Amino acid sequence: MKFEDILTNDDLLDALYDMHFDECTPIQELSIPPVLAGHDLLAVAQTGTGKTAAYLLPVIERLVNDNYSQDNVNCVVMAPTRELAQQIDRQMQGFSYFMPVSSMAIYGGTDGRTYEQQRKGLKMGADVVIATPGRLLAHLSMGYVDLSKVSFFILDEADRMLDMGFLDDIMQIIGHLPKDRQTLLFSATMPPKIQQLAAQILNNPVEVKIAVSKPAEKICQRAVVCYETQKLPILEKFFKETPPRRVIVFSSSKHKVKDLAKSLRKLHLKVGEMHSDLDQQVREDVMLDFKAGKINVVVATDIISRGIDIDNIETVINYDVPNEAEDYVHRIGRTARADREGSAYTFISEKERGKFRNIERLLEREVEKLPVPEELGAAPSYDKRDEDKGSRKRKGNWHGTKGRGRNGNKKGTIKKDGKSRPSKSSDNTSTTAQ
């Protein structure tokens, strides 16, 4: 479906044309009509499916077509991180380029001058405020922010916000909103805590569910079954044999990230780290240096597994297997963006085999297993039936051919020409009204 089939504002359609947005992705096709019709929405869709446009476009059209007052805060978009808030704001500016719709991003980790700019903007009113929970709550506590005229309240990456401990902040912010607002909740997963939140804040919502896409077919996926103590030597050997240019290494905790980054710096690699102990300015500087090539390796928690758009990442390494299968898709989706090629490696300790089997069930295929280097000794088997036989010898190496021949999977959402487009086999969607 084309945008002109569901949107009517010519200025908005002109902006989409200039941004090379033509056809809707499934999440956009299913979400935009009910939002235009005034329904609350519960949408389950992973990063990269075009969900930001799915909520911004209908809100922008309604703000203009229905002549909302520009002296009020008319829409609040909540995002879990500063980086995502900035990204949403950039898209907002592009979509509203030809329209009298104002927006501003509100987030922490800034200097006093930026805080003052945020304060003035909130007092004057902005059509769309895109904010992280903590910083918006800080402004609200000062008494100069009026959210009583908000018509649209949007939670983006709600599951991630709850994982980061923002539930209380979100509920406090909701207490400042009118009860007759329209609420849109977007989440990559639907755990019980998200279902409970949806039941609390949504009114008879339309539900849109997009099946989790498989990774882009140009990602070459491999794994190594090893003991936990073998992970660091394997990673060091890999970097010695293949000097990194732009690599993300994901680990399970901020303490591991710090230790791992310290170890890799001893190899004279240009290493940055990303975790919750760093303030916003440091995190932004790390990402800017990574984009500029001043840093070759970023060791990170899942803080950058979603909502960060960085091109030309050649390799993603899962030093630890993620707890949820969907998180694996988000992590390795940092590479092979914009129809490029990329590689993903996962180190599977003996205690993580069950989690990786869940990932393979989601992928509907077995990921190629590489042998542990001989000099590092024996390794556990991936198949419990072979445990008494010792480590199995497997074919393959660390530098094989990239592309679909390794992945063998054409399903998923592929980012192309600056926008997200679903492949023909990824439109396993459903929409129901409760």
KEFILO-358647 format. One line per 4 residues: number of its first residue (from 1); for each residue x, y, z of C-alpha. Coordinates in pm, whole numbers, plus 32768, in hexadecimal, padded with zeros to 4 digits. Example, Ala and Ser with C-alpha at 12.3 -4.5 7.8 and 13.67 -1.06 7.14 Angstrom:
# residues 2
1 = 84CE 7E3E 830C; 8557 7F96 82CA .
END
This chain:
# residues 434
1 = 8000 8000 8000; 807A 815F 7FAD; 8074 827E 80A7; 7F95 8348 7FC3 .
5 = 7E8B 823B 7FF1; 7E6D 8277 8168; 7EEE 83DC 819F; 7E43 8510 8111 .
9 = 7F1C 863D 8166; 7FDC 86A9 802F; 80F5 8753 80F4; 8131 8615 81BA .
13 = 812F 8542 807C; 8226 8635 7FDB; 8314 8609 8102; 82F9 848F 80E3 .
17 = 833E 84A5 7F6F; 8479 8575 7FAE; 84EB 8473 80B2; 84B2 8359 7FB4 .
21 = 839A 82C1 8081; 829F 8229 7F92; 8201 80E4 800A; 8199 8092 816D .
25 = 823A 7F7E 8236; 8146 7E89 82DA; 8152 7F3B 842D; 8106 8087 8382 .
29 = 7FEE 7FFB 82AB; 7F43 7F5F 83D9; 7F82 8075 84D8; 7F44 81BB 841F .
33 = 7DCD 818C 83D1; 7D60 813F 853A; 7E33 8260 85C0; 7D91 834B 84C2 .
37 = 7C40 82C7 8535; 7C8F 8320 869F; 7CBE 81C4 8733; 7DB9 8167 883E .
41 = 7EBF 807A 87B3; 7F8B 7F56 8838; 8097 7F03 8737; 819B 7DEF 874F .
45 = 82B3 7E1E 8653; 842D 7E0E 8663; 8522 7F22 8611; 8556 7F57 849F .
49 = 83EC 7F1E 8435; 839A 8090 840D; 82D8 80BE 8551; 834A 8227 8589 .
53 = 8299 8293 844B; 8172 81B8 84AD; 811E 82A2 85CC; 81B6 83F0 8561 .
57 = 810F 8407 840C; 7FA3 83E6 847E; 7FE1 84CA 85A8; 807B 85D8 84CA .
61 = 7F59 85C0 83D5; 7E59 85E2 84EA; 7F10 8705 858F; 7EFF 87C9 8449 .
65 = 7DB0 875B 83BD; 7CF8 8788 8508; 7D98 88DB 8558; 7E25 888C 86B0 .
69 = 7EA1 89BD 876F; 8018 89F4 874D; 8025 8A91 88A8; 7FF5 893E 8950 .
73 = 80BC 8801 8973; 7FE0 8728 8896; 80A7 85E5 8883; 81A3 853D 896A .
77 = 8284 8427 88E7; 8342 8364 89F1; 848A 82BA 8991; 8576 81EF 8A6F .
81 = 86BD 8298 8A0C; 8746 83E5 89A1; 87C4 834D 885D; 866D 82CD 87F9 .
85 = 85C7 8417 885A; 86B9 84CF 8775; 8679 83D8 865C; 84FF 83FF 8679 .
89 = 8525 857A 867C; 85F1 8571 853B; 84E3 84A5 8490; 83D9 8591 8517 .
93 = 848D 86BA 847E; 84A1 860B 832E; 8332 85A5 8327; 82B6 8701 8390 .
97 = 83A8 87C6 82B3; 8293 886E 81E7; 819E 888E 8309; 8173 897D 8430 .
101 = 81AC 886C 8532; 82AE 88A6 8644; 836D 879E 8706; 847E 878B 880A .
105 = 854C 8679 88AB; 856C 8672 8A27; 8680 859A 8ABD; 878A 859A 8BCA .
109 = 8903 85AC 8BC4; 8906 8714 8B48; 899E 885A 8BC1; 88E6 8976 8C6A .
113 = 88AF 8A32 8B25; 87FD 890C 8A84; 872B 88D6 8BBB; 86BD 8A41 8BAC .
117 = 8660 8A1A 8A3D; 8590 88EB 8A97; 84E5 89AC 8BB0; 8489 8ACF 8ACD .
121 = 840C 89E7 89BC; 832F 8926 8AAC; 829E 8A69 8B3E; 824F 8AF3 89E4 .
125 = 81B8 89AD 896C; 8219 88C4 8852; 813B 87EC 877C; 820F 86B6 87BA .
129 = 82F4 8680 88E5; 83DE 8554 88C7; 846F 8505 8A1C; 851E 840C 8AF9 .
133 = 8451 83C7 8C36; 854A 8444 8D38; 858F 8594 8C96; 8420 85DF 8C4A .
137 = 83C7 858A 8DB2; 84D9 8676 8E2B; 843E 8794 8D63; 82E1 8737 8DDD .
141 = 8355 8746 8F46; 83B2 88B6 8F16; 8248 8912 8ED4; 8264 89C6 8D84 .
145 = 81FC 88A9 8C9C; 808B 888E 8C41; 8028 873D 8BB0; 7EB3 876C 8BE9 .
149 = 7E71 87A6 8A74; 7F30 8675 89F6; 7E61 85B9 88F4; 7F5D 84AC 8894 .
153 = 803A 83E2 897F; 812E 82ED 88E0; 8210 81EC 8986; 8325 8176 889D .
157 = 83EC 803E 88FA; 8313 8013 8A2E; 83AD 7EC4 8A88; 8506 7F5E 8A91 .
161 = 848F 807F 8B6B; 8401 7F8B 8C66; 8545 7EC1 8C5F; 8601 8001 8CB1 .
165 = 8525 8043 8DE1; 8453 8163 8D59; 82FA 80DB 8DB5; 82CB 81C0 8EE3 .
169 = 8340 82F0 8E1B; 8250 829C 8D01; 812A 8276 8DEE; 817E 83C4 8E92 .
173 = 8184 846D 8D3C; 8037 83CD 8CE1; 7FA9 846B 8E1C; 7FE2 85C2 8D79 .
177 = 7F27 8562 8C3A; 7DB2 8585 8BF0; 7CE9 8443 8BFE; 7C4B 847C 8AA7 .
181 = 7D9A 846B 89F0; 7DED 8374 88D9; 7EFD 8282 8947; 7FE1 81B7 8865 .
185 = 80C7 80A9 88F4; 81DA 8011 881F; 82AC 7EED 889B; 8397 7DF3 87FB .
189 = 8322 7CDF 88E6; 81E7 7C9B 89AF; 824F 7C16 8B06; 814C 7C12 8C20 .
193 = 81BF 7D62 8CAA; 8174 7E0C 8B5C; 801E 7D65 8B50; 7FD9 7DEB 8CAE .
197 = 8047 7F4B 8C4D; 7F72 7F40 8B13; 7E42 7ED8 8BE0; 7E7C 8001 8CC8 .
201 = 7EAF 811A 8BCF; 7E01 80B3 8A8A; 7C8E 80D5 8A43; 7BFD 7FC5 8962 .
205 = 7D34 7FC1 8886; 7D61 7F3F 8728; 7E74 7E37 8731; 7F76 7E19 861D .
209 = 8075 7D02 862B; 8192 7CDB 8533; 8244 7B8B 8540; 83AF 7BA6 85A9 .
213 = 847B 7BC1 846C; 859F 7ADF 842B; 86F4 7B88 840E; 8752 7C23 82C0 .
217 = 87C3 7B17 81CF; 8914 7BBF 8198; 897F 7B83 82FF; 8A73 7A62 8311 .
221 = 8A1E 79B9 845D; 8B0F 78D3 8517; 8B39 785A 867B; 8C47 77BC 8753 .
225 = 8BF1 76C9 886A; 8CF4 76F8 897A; 8D33 770B 8AEC; 8D04 785E 8B8F .
229 = 8E7B 7876 8BD2; 8EC3 7848 8A5F; 8DF5 7971 89EA; 8EF9 7A80 8A20 .
233 = 901A 79BE 897D; 8F39 7974 8852; 8EDC 7AE3 882E; 9047 7B54 8850 .
237 = 90B5 7A58 8748; 8FA1 7ACE 8660; 900B 7C39 8678; 917B 7BE3 864B .
241 = 912A 7B27 850A; 9022 7C1E 8492; 9070 7D86 84FB; 8F1D 7E26 8543 .
245 = 8E9E 7F54 8488; 8D3E 7F7D 8514; 8CD0 7E6D 8607; 8BD3 7E5B 8724 .
249 = 8C0B 7D5B 8839; 8AD6 7D1A 8911; 8AFA 7C9C 8A74; 89FA 7C49 8B7E .
253 = 8A55 7D42 8C90; 8AFB 7E93 8CBD; 8C06 7DF2 8D9A; 8C63 7D00 8C84 .
257 = 8C66 7E1F 8B8B; 8D60 7EE0 8C5D; 8E47 7DB3 8C8E; 8E31 7D4D 8B21 .
261 = 8E7D 7EAA 8AA2; 8FAA 7EBC 8B88; 902E 7D6F 8B04; 9002 7DD5 8998 .
265 = 90B7 7F1E 89CD; 91E9 7E53 8A2F; 91EB 7DD9 88C5; 921A 7F49 885F .
269 = 90BD 7F53 87C8; 8FF3 8094 87C1; 8EDC 802A 88AB; 8DAD 80DF 8935 .
273 = 8CAB 805F 8A2A; 8B36 809C 8A51; 8A73 804F 8B8D; 8987 80F2 8C85 .
277 = 8A9A 8170 8D6E; 8B09 826E 8C68; 8A5C 83BF 8C5D; 89AA 842B 8B20 .
281 = 8ABF 8510 8AA1; 8BC6 8400 8AB9; 8AE2 8309 8A08; 8A9F 8401 88F2 .
285 = 8C13 8447 88CB; 8C5C 82D1 88B0; 8B5B 82A6 879C; 8BD8 83D7 86DF .
289 = 8D3D 8354 86F1; 8CC3 81FF 867C; 8C11 8297 8552; 8D44 836B 8500 .
293 = 8E2F 823F 850C; 8EF1 82B9 863B; 8E79 8181 86F2; 8E7F 802E 8647 .
297 = 8DD9 7F57 8751; 8CB6 7FAC 8835; 8C77 7EBB 8955; 8B13 7EE8 89CA .
301 = 89E9 7E69 8A88; 889B 7E5C 89D5; 8886 7FD4 8A01; 88DD 7FF6 888D .
305 = 8836 7EBB 880A; 8705 7F83 87A1; 86B2 80DF 872C; 8812 8135 86B5 .
309 = 8844 816B 8541; 89B4 8142 84E4; 8A1C 80DE 8387; 8B48 800D 831D .
313 = 8B63 7F32 8453; 8C21 7E08 83C9; 8C03 7D13 84EA; 8B2F 7CD7 861F .
317 = 8BB7 7BE9 8728; 8AD6 7B5D 8838; 8BD7 7B1F 8949; 8AAF 7AA4 8A16 .
321 = 8972 7A08 898B; 884B 7AF6 89C0; 873A 7A83 8AAF; 8622 7AB0 89B3 .
325 = 8626 7A2A 884F; 8596 7B72 87CB; 86BC 7C2F 8861; 87A5 7B5F 8786 .
329 = 86F2 7BE4 8652; 870D 7D48 86D3; 8880 7D24 8720; 88F3 7C90 85D9 .
333 = 880E 7D7E 8520; 890F 7E8D 8567; 89D5 7E02 843F; 8970 7DC7 82D3 .
337 = 8899 7EFF 82D1; 8835 7FB3 8192; 885E 7E6E 80CD; 89D0 7E4B 8127 .
341 = 8A80 7D0E 8196; 8AE8 7CC3 82F9; 8B53 7BB2 83EB; 8AD0 7B42 853B .
345 = 8B85 7A57 862D; 8AFA 79CD 8773; 8BC6 792C 888A; 8AF6 781D 8932 .
349 = 8B69 77A3 8A86; 8AF7 7654 8B0F; 89ED 7709 8BE0; 8969 77D0 8AB8 .
353 = 891A 76B4 89C9; 87A8 76AF 8A21; 8784 7821 89D8; 882D 77FC 8888 .
357 = 874D 76D6 882D; 8627 77C1 8865; 86CA 78B6 8776; 86F0 77A9 866E .
361 = 8582 774B 8697; 8528 78B6 8653; 860F 78BD 8525; 8582 776E 84B0 .
365 = 86DF 76F9 8459; 8824 7688 84FA; 893A 7787 850A; 8A8B 7705 8494 .
369 = 8B6C 76A4 85B6; 8CE1 76EB 859D; 8DE6 7623 865E; 8EA6 76B6 8781 .
373 = 9011 76F2 871A; 90DA 75B8 8765; 91D3 766C 8841; 90BB 76C9 8934 .
377 = 9069 7560 8982; 8F29 7495 897B; 8DD2 7535 8976; 8C76 74C4 89E0 .
381 = 8B8D 7429 88E2; 8A5B 74E5 886E; 898F 73A6 8867; 895F 730A 89C1 .
385 = 8958 71B1 8921; 8AC5 71DF 88C5; 8B3F 7251 8A1A; 8BE0 7104 8A68 .
389 = 8C9A 710C 891D; 8D53 724E 8961; 8D67 7370 8872; 8CF2 732D 8710 .
393 = 8DC1 73A3 85EC; 8CFF 748A 8509; 8D4A 7514 83B6; 8D5E 7687 8379 .
397 = 8E3F 77A8 83CF; 8E27 790D 8443; 8E4B 79AB 82EE; 8D53 7900 8208 .
401 = 8C77 7996 80FD; 8B74 7A95 816A; 8A12 7AA6 80E9; 88E0 79D6 80BD .
405 = 89A3 7898 807C; 89FC 7890 81EE; 88B6 7914 8274; 87D1 7853 818E .
409 = 86AD 792D 81F8; 85F4 7A30 812B; 84F9 7A99 8231; 850C 7BDE 82F2 .
413 = 8508 7D54 82CC; 861B 7DEC 81F9; 8673 7F5B 820B; 86A3 7FE3 80AE .
417 = 86C2 8141 801B; 869F 81EA 816B; 855C 813F 81D2; 84E6 7FF7 8259 .
421 = 844B 7F0C 815A; 83C5 7DB1 81AA; 8429 7C8D 80D6; 8310 7BCA 8031 .
425 = 8315 7ABF 813B; 8315 7BA4 826C; 81AE 7C1D 8266; 8128 7B27 8365 .
429 = 8045 7C27 8409; 7EFF 7C3A 84BF; 7E21 7D51 853D; 7D00 7D33 862E .
433 = 7C28 7E29 86EC; 7BD8 7DDC 8854 .
END
